[in-house]
């Protein structure tokens, strides 16, 4: 249950970062400076309200890219790291931030679609595991329907009680094991490829700035 809640919270954070990039792109195209554009755009999603409050506090020594890099450590906000790198390039080398934000938004949307496809594939596996988990109960019901009364044997006979205990333990171990296998596939695929499009755009922005 906790794992499902964590995945849901991370997905909400990723969606919020995508919407932030879309709003920031619109503000930059309207001619706003990056700091003012970000402060205006970050209020678009309540999931980023803490970031909005942090940026709205007047501070002449505030380092926006560093704040974005720090915020990117929170699960689901990894895309902010690429935004911070492009922002840093724009400050140091005069790289246009609008094009970089468009690229980051496209990369985030592509990554979001890939995650949704992976989640759909793994949901089928989880459904299969859940069905396999209820098969023992189906077997008991079928045995009772045939008149063998397996529940009485499991609850009253020493051998039945031992089989019941062993079966429950094996059932729990099997469900836990398969759940960890599915989660490991999910984390491995997402972790290995999650930020590739974003890192490419950040590196491209830095390279363009250095050439200038």
Backbone torsions as a table, in degrees:
resi	resn	phi	psi	omega
1	UNK	NA	-42.7	179.8
2	UNK	-64.8	-37.9	178.9
3	UNK	-63.5	-39.2	178.2
4	UNK	-65.0	-41.7	178.6
5	UNK	-64.8	-38.8	178.3
6	UNK	-65.2	-43.2	178.4
7	UNK	-63.5	-38.9	178.9
8	UNK	-65.8	-42.1	179.0
9	UNK	-65.1	-41.2	178.5
10	UNK	-64.6	-40.5	178.4
11	UNK	-63.2	-38.8	177.9
12	UNK	-65.1	-39.2	177.8
13	UNK	-65.0	-42.0	179.3
14	UNK	-63.2	-42.4	177.6
15	UNK	-63.0	-38.4	178.8
16	UNK	-64.9	-39.3	179.0
17	UNK	-67.1	-38.1	176.9
18	UNK	-61.7	-47.2	179.3
19	UNK	-64.4	-34.7	176.2
20	UNK	-61.6	-46.4	179.7
21	UNK	-62.5	-39.4	178.5
22	UNK	-64.0	-43.9	178.9
23	UNK	-67.7	-39.0	179.1
24	UNK	-64.5	-40.2	177.3
25	UNK	-58.9	-44.2	178.7
26	UNK	-63.4	-40.2	179.4
27	UNK	-66.7	-40.8	179.0
28	UNK	-67.3	-39.2	177.8
29	UNK	-66.4	-24.6	176.4
30	UNK	-78.8	-5.0	175.1
31	UNK	101.5	7.7	179.2
32	UNK	-76.6	152.8	173.1
33	UNK	-71.8	153.7	-174.4
34	UNK	-53.4	-45.1	-177.1
35	UNK	-63.7	-47.7	179.9
36	UNK	-66.3	-37.7	179.5
37	UNK	-65.4	-40.5	-179.4
38	UNK	-67.4	-43.4	179.9
39	UNK	-60.4	-37.7	179.0
40	UNK	-71.6	-38.2	-174.2
41	UNK	-80.3	-29.2	-171.9
42	UNK	-69.8	-16.2	178.8
43	UNK	-81.0	3.6	-175.1
44	UNK	-71.0	-23.3	-177.7
45	UNK	-131.6	133.3	179.8
46	UNK	-65.8	-21.3	179.6
47	UNK	-65.0	-21.0	-178.5
48	UNK	-106.5	21.0	-175.3
49	UNK	-62.1	-36.1	178.8
50	UNK	-63.9	-37.5	176.9
51	UNK	-68.2	-36.7	178.3
52	UNK	-64.0	-42.8	178.4
53	UNK	-63.8	-40.7	-179.1
54	UNK	-63.7	-39.1	-179.3
55	UNK	-78.8	-21.5	-178.1
56	UNK	-82.0	-12.3	178.9
57	UNK	-75.2	122.7	-179.8
58	UNK	-61.8	125.7	-179.7
59	UNK	-156.3	106.3	-178.0
60	UNK	-65.8	-20.5	-179.7
61	UNK	-100.7	15.4	-178.5
62	UNK	-68.2	136.3	178.4
63	UNK	-108.7	96.1	-175.4
64	UNK	-60.7	-46.7	178.5
65	UNK	-59.4	-38.2	178.2
66	UNK	-66.0	-37.7	178.0
67	UNK	-66.2	-38.0	177.4
68	UNK	-67.2	-39.9	177.9
69	UNK	-63.0	-39.2	177.8
70	UNK	-67.8	-40.7	179.5
71	UNK	-66.8	-27.0	-178.4
72	UNK	-69.3	-12.3	178.7
73	UNK	-72.6	-17.0	179.0
74	UNK	-77.2	133.7	-178.3
75	UNK	-55.9	131.1	-178.9
76	UNK	97.6	-14.8	-178.8
77	UNK	-108.1	21.9	-175.2
78	UNK	-59.9	-29.3	-179.7
79	UNK	-62.9	-21.5	178.8
80	UNK	-66.8	-23.0	178.6
81	UNK	-65.1	-43.9	177.5
82	UNK	-65.5	-38.5	177.2
83	UNK	-63.3	-40.8	177.4
84	UNK	-65.1	-39.2	178.9
85	UNK	-64.9	-42.2	178.2
86	UNK	-67.5	-36.5	177.4
87	UNK	-63.6	-41.9	178.3
88	UNK	-63.0	-40.9	178.0
89	UNK	-64.2	-38.5	178.9
90	UNK	-64.9	-37.6	179.6
91	UNK	-70.5	-41.9	-174.1
92	UNK	-82.3	-35.9	-170.6
93	UNK	-121.5	1.2	-179.9
94	UNK	72.9	24.7	178.5
95	UNK	-70.2	131.4	177.2
96	UNK	-60.3	126.6	-176.3
97	UNK	-81.4	-24.9	-175.5
98	UNK	-61.0	-48.7	-180.0
99	UNK	-63.1	-39.0	179.2
100	UNK	-65.3	-39.8	178.7
101	UNK	-64.9	-39.1	176.7
102	UNK	-61.2	-42.8	178.6
103	UNK	-65.4	-40.1	178.2
104	UNK	-64.6	-41.5	178.2
105	UNK	-61.1	-45.0	179.0
106	UNK	-62.1	-42.8	179.0
107	UNK	-63.5	-39.9	179.4
108	UNK	-66.5	-40.4	179.9
109	UNK	-66.7	-39.8	177.3
110	UNK	-64.4	-40.9	178.6
111	UNK	-66.5	-37.9	178.5
112	UNK	-63.8	-41.0	178.1
113	UNK	-65.0	-39.9	178.9
114	UNK	-63.8	-41.3	178.1
115	UNK	-64.0	-39.4	179.2
116	UNK	-64.9	-40.5	177.6
117	UNK	-63.8	-42.1	178.7
118	UNK	-64.5	-41.2	179.1
119	UNK	-63.3	-36.9	177.6
120	UNK	-65.4	-39.9	178.4
121	UNK	-66.0	-43.2	-178.1
122	UNK	-73.3	-24.5	178.3
123	UNK	-64.7	-33.9	175.7
124	UNK	-64.8	-38.7	177.8
125	UNK	-65.5	-43.8	179.8
126	UNK	-63.9	-37.3	177.6
127	UNK	-63.8	-41.6	177.9
128	UNK	-62.4	-42.4	178.8
129	UNK	-62.4	-41.4	179.3
130	UNK	-63.9	-39.5	178.2
131	UNK	-65.4	-40.2	177.3
132	UNK	-64.3	-31.2	-179.8
133	UNK	-67.7	-26.6	-178.7
134	UNK	-94.7	-1.0	179.5
135	UNK	-60.1	-40.6	177.8
136	UNK	-58.3	-40.8	178.0
137	UNK	-63.9	-38.4	176.6
138	UNK	-63.0	-39.4	178.2
139	UNK	-63.5	-39.6	177.6
140	UNK	-65.2	-41.5	179.4
141	UNK	-64.6	-39.0	179.2
142	UNK	-66.5	-40.9	178.0
143	UNK	-63.0	-40.8	177.8
144	UNK	-64.4	-37.7	179.6
145	UNK	-65.8	-28.8	179.3
146	UNK	-84.9	-3.7	175.8
147	UNK	89.3	12.4	-178.9
148	UNK	-86.8	-16.6	178.0
149	UNK	54.1	59.6	-178.5
150	UNK	-68.4	-27.0	-179.2
151	UNK	-65.7	-39.6	177.9
152	UNK	-62.8	-40.9	179.1
153	UNK	-64.7	-43.3	-177.6
154	UNK	-67.3	-30.8	-174.7
155	UNK	-93.8	-21.3	-173.5
156	UNK	-114.8	-24.1	-178.7
157	UNK	-94.2	138.0	177.4
158	UNK	-55.6	-43.3	178.9
159	UNK	-65.2	-38.2	178.2
160	UNK	-65.9	-41.4	178.3
161	UNK	-63.8	-39.1	177.2
162	UNK	-64.3	-42.5	177.8
163	UNK	-64.4	-38.8	178.7
164	UNK	-63.6	-45.1	179.6
165	UNK	-63.8	-45.5	179.8
166	UNK	-64.5	-39.8	179.6
167	UNK	-65.3	-41.0	178.7
168	UNK	-64.8	-42.4	178.8
169	UNK	-63.1	-46.1	179.3
170	UNK	-64.1	-35.8	177.9
171	UNK	-63.8	-46.9	179.4
172	UNK	-64.2	-42.9	179.8
173	UNK	-63.7	-42.4	-179.9
174	UNK	-65.0	-43.4	178.6
175	UNK	-64.5	-42.6	179.0
176	UNK	-64.6	-40.9	-178.3
177	UNK	-65.5	-47.6	179.7
178	UNK	-65.8	-35.6	178.0
179	UNK	-64.3	-40.3	178.0
180	UNK	-67.9	-35.3	177.1
181	UNK	-63.5	-44.3	179.1
182	UNK	-64.6	-43.4	178.9
183	UNK	-63.4	-37.4	179.6
184	UNK	-66.2	-37.5	175.9
185	UNK	-64.8	-43.0	179.8
186	UNK	-61.4	-48.5	-177.6
187	UNK	-68.9	-36.9	-178.6
188	UNK	-65.7	-45.7	-178.2
189	UNK	-69.6	-42.3	180.0
190	UNK	-70.0	-40.0	-177.6
191	UNK	-70.6	-33.3	-176.0
192	UNK	-78.4	-25.2	-173.4
193	UNK	-125.2	2.9	-169.7
194	UNK	-61.9	-44.0	-171.2
195	UNK	-104.0	9.5	-176.7
196	UNK	-58.1	-50.0	178.4
197	UNK	-61.8	-36.9	-178.1
198	UNK	-69.2	-41.7	178.8
199	UNK	-64.8	-35.5	178.3
200	UNK	-62.3	-44.2	-179.5
201	UNK	-68.7	-37.2	177.1
202	UNK	-64.3	-44.5	178.6
203	UNK	-64.0	-38.2	-179.9
204	UNK	-64.5	-41.7	178.7
205	UNK	-62.8	-40.8	179.3
206	UNK	-67.1	-38.7	178.9
207	UNK	-65.7	-41.2	177.9
208	UNK	-63.2	-40.8	179.1
209	UNK	-64.1	-38.8	-179.7
210	UNK	-69.0	-33.3	178.4
211	UNK	-67.5	-31.4	177.3
212	UNK	-71.1	NA	NA
